[in-house]
Amino acid sequence: MNRLLKSLPDPLSAHVWLLVTLVVKVATLVLLFRIGAIGHGNAGVLGVWWADAPTYFEPMESLLRGGGYDPDLRMPGYGVVYLLLRLFTEPPVTYDVLVILQSLLASVSMYILARLVWQQTGSKALFVLSMAVYALSISVHWYDAVMLTESFCVSALIFFLDRWVHWSRTGNRASLVFAGLWLTWAIFLKPVLAPIPAFVLLGLWLARSDWRQLLRNAMLFLLPLMAFDGAWMARNALRHGKPIVLTRVLFVGEDDPKPKLTALKFVWAIGGDITWWTDPQAEMRFFNTGLDQLPGSTNASSIILPNRILTSAYTMDSLRAAADEILALKSDTVSADYLHHRNLALNAKFDRWTAAFIAEHPAQYYLLSRLLALRRYVFQTGNPIAYSLPFRQMPLHHKALKLFHFGLHWATLLGGMLGAWWWLRNGNNRSLAVVPSLIVPFGIFVIPFALRFSEHRYMVPFIPFMLLCLIIGSHLRFKHNA
């Protein structure tokens, strides 16, 4: 083994290892095409369309038509890349170029992640191991082909950490600015990452020699965020009369709510699963809001809501009646005027029911719903939507792949938490380690606790940090005990 490791290129031979990661990336995407995990979308030849994609792209199309950034439901971190590509391409070619760009950046970030392991451990074996394990993390790579923010966000966060580590090792001020720039882009891609700068400020405080140095370094790091988010806030103040810091809505569709959204908020409040597109037994499907749930073709009756959610404002029969009406309103024979009238009535009904649930079951709303979201969030089998068949219908080799990723998911999750603690306790540079070590628990708890969401894709940007902490933390732990 030592002879094989010595024969491999030096971890700093970037051109060689970048070629390796590019080959790995292409091979992974080809594998996903072959097993039917991607390639069934309609975003060009390479891309997978996602229902949220128009909310990123349409504002940029509006700008190209000479209008404003409208609808402004999202921060423009993803849309601005689409806009730059649209200056030279037309859809669907734009979507294919976007997938290629996502994959290229992901290839670079795969090498950077492994190089970070090598820098912290000095071990070529762990450098190769980290690259191999990350290459097998299909739950990350699947999103390189999807019209969503996950791929760019993963790359941006890895580049941010690379510059943070470089500053910690060398004191190079430009690296601190670039760390802030990469993190700013990540926040504009996913606003839920907005608390992460606080972890960096803690790291700067731990690394300080005096208060002037702390303030100077903090200003250098925060400069990109203050500049870009300041411009975004100014734009929002002109448009909406108030300086919105991040996004102005939590749910797409809040400007013109339909029963699908108000029913979703009810399910979200009671602690149910709103991801009807990944789980055929998600509580959201009780209300027939899934796009595949149509008159004569629905599984709503197979979904049982718990009696604990009942209040004085509704019964299980009244909830079922609302679900039946939502299904009936999907009929092509329903007139637009009648649909509008009944939508208003259903919206008011769901709003009343949600308010009643919060008032009569505050412990369920404020605590239990978050714990249920956490359970769904962590009890996942890798990427639950990267396979086109239910497990029982998969061929044997697909089942083996699924089981492998189930094990990898739990090793990454639990090992990442332990590794983060070990790195923080045993590392010789606590100001450096505090940032990745805090990002790991943040990535596990912020989505289900702060937002009560449990969709798998929200965990994806944090998986590289879990792997990094798992490998580096384990190395330091065993080295410390040796």
C-alpha positions in Angstrom: 0.0 0.0 0.0 2.8 2.4 0.9 4.5 1.8 -2.5 1.2 2.5 -4.3 0.7 5.7 -2.3 4.2 6.9 -3.1 3.6 6.3 -6.8 0.6 8.6 -6.8 1.1 12.3 -7.7 1.7 14.8 -5.0 -1.5 16.3 -3.6 -0.3 19.7 -4.7 -0.1 18.5 -8.4 -3.4 20.3 -9.1 -3.5 19.7 -12.8 -3.3 15.9 -12.4 -5.8 15.6 -9.6 -8.2 18.0 -11.3 -8.2 15.7 -14.3 -9.0 12.8 -11.9 -11.9 14.6 -10.3 -13.2 15.6 -13.7 -13.2 12.0 -14.8 -14.8 10.9 -11.6 -17.5 13.6 -12.0 -18.3 12.5 -15.6 -18.3 8.8 -14.6 -20.7 9.5 -11.7 -23.1 11.5 -13.9 -23.0 8.7 -16.6 -23.8 6.1 -13.9 -26.7 8.2 -12.6 -28.0 8.4 -16.2 -27.7 4.6 -16.6 -29.6 3.8 -13.5 -32.3 6.3 -14.4 -31.6 8.7 -11.5 -31.2 11.6 -13.9 -31.8 12.4 -17.5 -35.6 12.1 -17.3 -36.1 15.8 -16.9 -36.7 18.4 -19.7 -33.9 20.8 -19.0 -32.0 20.4 -22.2 -30.2 17.1 -22.8 -28.2 16.9 -19.5 -30.3 18.8 -17.0 -33.1 17.8 -14.7 -35.9 20.4 -14.4 -37.2 21.3 -10.9 -40.4 23.0 -10.1 -38.6 25.8 -8.4 -36.4 26.6 -11.4 -38.7 29.2 -12.9 -38.5 31.3 -9.6 -34.7 31.7 -10.3 -34.9 32.1 -14.1 -38.0 34.1 -14.8 -36.7 37.3 -13.0 -33.6 37.2 -15.2 -35.8 36.7 -18.3 -37.7 39.8 -17.2 -34.5 41.7 -17.0 -33.5 40.6 -20.5 -36.9 41.8 -21.7 -36.1 45.3 -20.3 -38.2 44.9 -17.2 -37.2 44.6 -13.5 -36.2 41.7 -11.4 -39.6 40.2 -11.1 -40.9 38.1 -9.5 -38.4 38.8 -6.7 -39.1 35.7 -4.7 -35.5 34.6 -4.6 -32.1 36.2 -3.9 -30.3 36.4 -7.3 -27.3 34.2 -6.5 -28.4 31.4 -8.9 -30.2 33.6 -11.4 -27.2 35.8 -12.1 -25.2 32.8 -13.4 -28.2 31.9 -15.6 -28.3 35.5 -16.8 -24.6 35.5 -17.8 -25.1 32.3 -19.7 -28.3 33.6 -21.4 -26.3 36.5 -22.9 -24.6 33.9 -25.1 -27.1 31.0 -25.3 -30.8 30.2 -25.7 -32.8 27.6 -23.7 -32.6 24.6 -23.7 -28.9 25.0 -24.5 -28.6 27.3 -21.5 -29.6 24.5 -19.2 -27.0 22.2 -20.6 -24.3 24.8 -20.2 -25.4 25.4 -16.7 -25.1 21.7 -15.9 -21.6 21.6 -17.4 -20.6 24.7 -15.4 -22.0 23.2 -12.2 -20.1 19.9 -12.9 -16.8 21.7 -13.6 -17.0 23.7 -10.4 -17.9 20.6 -8.5 -14.9 18.8 -9.9 -12.6 21.6 -8.7 -14.2 21.6 -5.3 -13.8 17.9 -5.0 -10.0 18.3 -5.3 -10.0 21.3 -3.0 -11.9 19.3 -0.3 -9.3 16.5 -0.5 -6.4 19.0 -0.4 -7.9 20.5 2.8 -7.6 17.0 4.3 -4.0 16.7 3.2 -3.1 20.2 4.6 -4.6 19.3 8.0 -3.2 15.8 8.3 -0.2 15.6 6.0 -1.4 12.1 5.0 -1.6 11.2 1.3 -3.6 8.2 2.3 -6.3 10.3 3.8 -6.1 12.7 0.9 -7.0 9.8 -1.5 -9.5 8.4 1.0 -11.4 11.6 1.3 -11.5 12.0 -2.5 -12.8 8.5 -2.9 -15.5 8.7 -0.2 -16.6 12.1 -1.5 -16.7 10.6 -5.0 -19.1 7.9 -3.7 -21.4 10.5 -2.2 -24.0 10.4 -4.9 -26.4 12.4 -2.8 -24.2 15.4 -3.5 -23.3 14.7 -7.1 -26.9 14.1 -8.2 -27.6 17.8 -7.9 -24.9 18.8 -10.4 -27.4 17.9 -13.1 -30.4 19.7 -11.4 -31.7 23.2 -12.0 -31.3 24.1 -8.3 -28.8 26.0 -6.1 -27.4 22.9 -4.4 -24.4 22.2 -6.7 -23.1 25.8 -6.8 -23.7 26.2 -3.1 -21.6 23.1 -2.2 -18.8 24.4 -4.4 -19.0 27.9 -3.0 -18.9 26.7 0.6 -15.8 24.5 -0.1 -14.0 27.4 -1.8 -15.0 29.6 1.2 -13.5 27.1 3.7 -10.3 26.8 1.5 -9.7 30.5 1.7 -10.5 30.6 5.4 -7.9 27.8 6.0 -5.4 29.6 3.8 -5.8 32.8 5.8 -5.5 30.9 9.1 -2.2 29.3 7.9 -0.7 32.3 6.2 -2.4 35.5 7.4 -3.0 36.5 3.8 -5.6 39.3 3.8 -6.7 38.7 0.3 -7.7 35.1 1.2 -9.9 36.5 4.0 -11.6 38.8 1.5 -12.1 35.9 -1.0 -13.4 33.7 1.9 -16.1 36.4 2.4 -16.8 36.7 -1.3 -17.4 32.9 -1.7 -19.6 32.8 1.5 -21.5 35.8 0.2 -22.4 34.0 -3.0 -23.4 30.9 -1.0 -25.7 33.1 1.1 -27.2 34.6 -2.1 -27.8 31.0 -3.2 -29.2 29.8 0.1 -30.2 32.5 2.5 -30.4 30.0 5.4 -26.6 30.1 5.5 -26.7 33.7 6.7 -25.7 32.8 10.3 -22.4 31.3 9.2 -20.5 34.6 9.1 -21.0 34.6 12.9 -18.9 31.4 13.1 -16.1 33.1 11.2 -16.2 36.2 13.5 -15.8 33.8 16.4 -12.8 32.3 14.7 -11.4 35.7 14.1 -11.9 36.5 17.8 -10.1 33.4 18.9 -7.2 34.3 16.5 -6.9 37.9 17.6 -3.7 39.4 19.0 -5.4 42.8 19.7 -8.8 44.5 19.1 -7.5 46.5 16.1 -6.4 43.4 14.3 -9.8 41.8 15.1 -11.7 44.7 13.7 -9.6 45.0 10.6 -9.9 41.3 9.8 -13.6 41.3 10.5 -14.1 44.3 8.1 -12.1 42.5 5.4 -14.1 39.4 5.7 -17.5 41.1 5.9 -16.7 43.6 3.1 -18.2 41.5 0.2 -21.3 40.7 2.2 -21.8 44.3 3.2 -21.3 45.5 -0.4 -23.6 43.0 -2.2 -26.2 42.6 0.5 -26.2 46.3 1.0 -27.0 46.8 -2.7 -29.7 44.1 -2.4 -31.3 45.8 0.6 -31.2 49.2 -1.1 -33.0 47.7 -4.1 -35.6 46.1 -1.9 -36.1 49.4 0.0 -36.9 51.1 -3.3 -39.2 48.3 -4.5 -41.0 47.4 -1.3 -40.5 50.4 1.0 -38.4 48.4 3.5 -34.7 47.1 3.4 -35.3 43.3 3.2 -32.0 41.7 4.2 -32.5 38.3 2.6 -35.8 37.1 1.1 -39.2 38.5 1.8 -41.1 35.2 1.7 -40.6 31.7 3.1 -42.9 29.9 0.7 -43.1 30.5 -3.0 -46.7 31.6 -3.9 -47.3 33.8 -0.8 -48.1 36.8 -3.0 -51.1 34.9 -4.5 -51.9 32.0 -2.2 -53.8 29.0 -3.4 -55.2 26.1 -1.3 -52.1 24.1 -2.1 -50.1 26.6 -0.1 -52.5 27.2 2.8 -52.9 23.4 3.1 -49.1 23.1 3.1 -48.8 25.6 5.9 -51.4 23.6 7.9 -49.4 20.4 7.4 -46.2 22.2 8.2 -47.7 23.5 11.5 -48.9 20.1 12.7 -45.5 18.6 12.0 -46.4 16.6 8.9 -44.2 15.9 5.8 -44.9 18.5 3.0 -42.6 16.8 0.4 -45.3 15.1 -1.6 -42.9 14.6 -4.5 -40.5 12.3 -2.6 -42.7 10.3 -0.2 -46.0 8.8 -1.5 -47.2 8.7 2.1 -46.3 12.3 3.0 -49.1 13.9 5.1 -49.3 16.6 2.4 -50.8 14.1 0.0 -53.8 13.7 2.4 -55.1 17.0 0.9 -54.7 16.0 -2.8 -52.2 18.8 -3.5 -49.7 16.6 -5.4 -49.5 17.4 -9.1 -50.0 13.6 -9.8 -53.1 13.5 -7.6 -56.0 13.9 -10.1 -59.7 13.0 -10.0 -59.9 9.2 -10.3 -56.2 8.9 -9.5 -55.1 9.7 -5.9 -53.7 7.9 -2.9 -55.1 10.4 -0.4 -57.4 7.9 1.3 -54.4 5.8 2.3 -52.9 8.5 4.4 -54.1 8.8 8.0 -53.6 12.0 10.0 -53.1 11.5 13.8 -55.9 12.3 16.2 -53.5 14.5 18.2 -54.0 17.3 15.7 -57.7 17.7 16.2 -59.1 21.0 17.6 -62.5 22.6 18.2 -62.3 24.2 14.8 -62.3 21.1 12.7 -62.8 17.3 12.7 -61.2 14.6 10.6 -64.3 14.5 8.4 -64.0 18.3 7.7 -60.3 17.9 6.8 -61.2 15.0 4.5 -64.0 17.1 2.9 -61.5 19.9 2.2 -59.2 17.4 0.6 -62.0 16.0 -1.6 -62.9 19.5 -2.7 -59.3 20.3 -3.7 -59.3 17.2 -5.8 -62.7 18.0 -7.4 -61.5 21.5 -8.3 -58.7 20.0 -10.4 -61.4 18.9 -12.9 -61.2 20.5 -16.4 -65.0 21.2 -16.2 -64.6 23.7 -13.3 -65.1 27.3 -14.4 -62.5 30.0 -13.6 -65.0 32.1 -11.5 -66.1 29.1 -9.4 -62.5 28.0 -8.9 -61.5 31.5 -7.7 -64.5 31.6 -5.3 -63.8 28.2 -3.8 -60.1 28.9 -3.6 -60.7 31.9 -1.4 -63.0 29.9 0.8 -60.5 27.1 1.2 -57.7 29.5 1.9 -59.7 31.1 4.7 -60.6 27.7 6.1 -57.0 26.5 6.2 -55.9 29.7 7.8 -58.5 29.3 10.5 -57.6 25.7 11.1 -53.9 26.6 11.3 -54.5 29.4 13.8 -56.7 27.0 15.9 -54.1 24.3 15.9 -51.4 26.8 17.1 -53.7 28.2 19.8 -54.9 24.8 21.2 -51.7 22.8 20.7 -48.8 25.2 21.2 -46.4 22.4 22.4 -47.0 20.5 19.2 -46.5 23.6 17.1 -43.4 25.0 18.7 -41.7 21.8 19.8 -43.1 18.5 18.4 -43.3 19.7 14.8 -39.6 20.5 14.9 -38.6 17.2 16.4 -40.7 15.4 13.8 -38.9 17.4 11.1 -35.6 16.5 12.6 -36.4 12.8 12.6 -37.4 12.9 8.9 -34.4 15.0 8.1 -31.8 12.6 9.6 -33.6 9.2 9.0 -32.9 9.2 5.3 -31.3 6.6 3.0 -28.9 8.8 1.2 -30.7 10.7 -1.6 -34.3 9.4 -1.6 -35.0 10.7 -5.1 -31.9 9.6 -7.0 -33.5 6.3 -7.8 -36.4 5.9 -10.2 -37.9 2.8 -8.6 -39.1 1.8 -5.1 -36.5 -0.3 -3.3 -38.6 -3.5 -3.6 -38.7 -3.1 -7.4 -35.0 -2.4 -7.9 -32.7 -4.9 -9.5 -30.2 -6.5 -7.1 -27.3 -4.2 -8.0 -29.4 -1.1 -7.5 -30.5 -2.4 -4.1 -26.8 -2.9 -3.2 -26.1 0.7 -4.3 -29.0 2.0 -2.3 -27.9 0.1 0.9 -24.4 1.4 0.5 -25.6 5.0 0.4 -27.8 4.3 3.4 -24.7 3.3 5.3 -22.6 6.1 3.9 -25.4 8.6 5.0 -25.3 7.5 8.6 -21.5 7.3 8.7 -21.2 10.8 7.4 -23.9 12.2 9.7 -22.8 10.6 13.0 -19.1 10.5 12.1 -19.2 14.2 11.1 -20.7 15.2 14.4 -18.1 13.2 16.4 -15.3 14.4 14.1 -16.3 18.0 14.5 -16.0 17.7 18.3 -12.7 15.8 18.0 -11.2 18.4 15.6 -12.2 21.2 17.9 -10.8 19.5 21.0 -7.6 18.0 19.6 -6.6 20.4 16.8 -3.7 22.8 17.4 -5.5 25.7 15.7 -8.9 26.2 17.4 -9.6 29.5 15.6 -9.4 27.5 12.3 -11.3 24.5 13.4 -14.2 26.3 15.0 -15.7 27.3 11.6 -16.1 23.8 10.0 -16.8 22.3 13.4 -19.8 24.6 14.0 -21.1 24.3 10.5 -21.7 20.6 10.9 -24.3 20.8 13.8 -25.7 24.0 12.2 -26.4 22.0 9.0 -28.1 19.2 10.9 -30.3 21.3 13.2 -31.0 24.6 11.5 -33.3 23.3 8.7 -35.7 21.2 10.9 -35.5 23.5 13.9 -35.6 26.9 12.4 -37.6 26.2 9.2 -39.2 22.8 10.1 -38.2 21.5 6.7 -36.9 18.0 6.1 -36.3 17.7 2.4 -33.0 15.9 1.7 -31.5 18.6 -0.5 -31.2 21.0 2.4 -28.5 18.7 3.9 -26.5 18.5 0.7 -24.4 21.7 1.2 -23.2 20.4 4.6 -22.1 16.9 3.6 -18.6 18.0 2.6 -18.1 19.5 6.0 -19.3 16.3 7.7 -16.8 14.3 5.7 -14.0 16.7 6.3 -14.7 16.7 10.1 -15.1 12.9 10.1 -11.7 12.3 8.5 -9.7 15.1 10.1 -11.3 14.7 13.5 -10.7 10.9 13.5 -7.1 11.5 12.5 -6.5 13.9 15.3 -8.3 11.8 17.8 -6.3 8.6 17.1 -3.1 10.6 16.8 -3.8 12.2 20.2 -4.4 8.8 21.8 -1.4 7.1 20.2 
